Amino acid sequence: MLRRLIAAAALLAAALTTTPATAAAAADAPLRDLAAARGVYLGTAVTGGKLTGGYADTAATQFDSITPGNEMKWDAVESVRGQFDWAGADRVVAFAEAHAQKVRGHTLVWHSQLPSWVNNGTWTADTLRTVMTDHVTTEVSRYKGRVDHWDVVNEPLNEDGTLRRSVFGATLGESYIADAFRAARAADPAAKLYVNDYSTDAIGAKSDGMYDLVKRLLAQGVPIDGVGFQAHLILGQVPASMEANLRRFADLGVDVAVTELDIRMTLPATAEKLDRQKSDYAAVMRACLAVTRCAGVTVWGFTDSDSWIPDFFPGEGAATLYDEGLNPKPAYAGVAGTLAPTTPPPAGVCSVTYTVTSQWAGGFTAQVTVRNTGTTALNGWTVRWAQPAGQRVAQAWNAAVTQTGEEVTATHLSYNATVPPGGSTAFGFNGTWTGSNPPPTAFTCA
């Protein structure tokens, strides 16, 4: 079944017609502007206490959405029942408003970072439900009209897709999720309300559990607007089924978003690892852009100096777009290049359509169609592209195909060199892949 779904994801990328990317636009424009031009947001999690100097400047210039890393969590705002401290959250929200940024509220109901009075209390179902909905109502009401998206319930599932036995799950069962969403909607009818979890990026047991949960909530009339996919990924392991997974949730009638993206590697970072990380970040961006209801992508911290990874995964890190000195890494260029606008092919040359016709574990077959878009015949043609995730061409037909690193060049053979106006010719190849097999996003054709 998984193999068929992977193949389906590849076929959903079929008939992808691309044109050369405008590299100058990607180099000159901030990421937030490139994202806005593509109809999505590009956000980052921040630490409120660091929003000064170069850290603040980068956060403001490059991102159009801000998520407080910790400042809105239950233990930060209500460590004592009924006593609220809004200083940290207010600072982040004020920063976002000063820089025309959206705010993603994170998070209202979560099993972790709870104050001890909640986690260790002796509750009946009615009293815990009241405590929870009072907290949701108070926090959402405070930021009514100022927070665009709320992660209402965070990480409600186990790895097998069943309900996590948190204090909420154990005491209230699944009903606590619906209650939290309804309280949030009543407090701010305009905010987008999300359920958010990790290890749901690929089609599998946990994402299947989330899919079924969302269907049940919708059937009950629960006001759920979106599903967040955290995407704490490992280098070289962007799921091949990520786009198909996002799409199946969107097909339920909800928005989807990548909410906590980082891609960690075993240290030390090397040029080769950083180049692969660039391809991986680009692959995630492409998956979002390919799904109409993908609202945007949020990176979980934009600089390695503010990343959670080294503290939780000893020996791993370098997971973000910027190094510790706030210098952009190759991953930054990967995101920018994927978001960059495209330009139409020059008149009288050709266009390219790339189709994955079949895919299996570690391998795939692709067909590339070259069409003459001009008014005179093509007398010879060459197509060039980059394989974005390090895929390798193993065997080709109807063209002479060579590959150096990621760069692939295909040239006509004697019998298909001439293409009349409006006509087309095609060639194919077998290739290999590891981790993921996203289609190329830009071709040159002459």
ABEGO torsion letter per residue (X at the ends): XAAAAAAAAAAAABGBBBBBBBAAAAAABBAAAAAAAAGBBBBBBBBAAABBEAAAAAAAAABABBBBAAAABAAAABABBGBBBAAAAAAAAAAAAAAGBBBBBOBABBABGBBAAAAABBBBAAAAAAAAAAAAAAAAAAABGABABBBABBGABBAAGBBBBBAAAAAAEAAAAAAAAAAAAAABAABBBBBBBBGAABBBAAAAAAAAAAAAAAAAGBBBABBBBAGBBBBGABBAAAAAAAAAAAAAGBBBBBABBBBBBBOBBBAAAAAAAAAAAAAAAAAAAABAABAEBBBBEABAAABAAAAABBGBEGABABBAAGBBBAAAAAAAAAABBBBBBBBGBBBBBBBBABBBBGBBBBBBBBBBABABBBBEBBBBBBBAAGBBBABBBGBBBBBBEABBBBBBBAAAABBBBGBBBBBBBBBBBBGBBBBBABBBBX
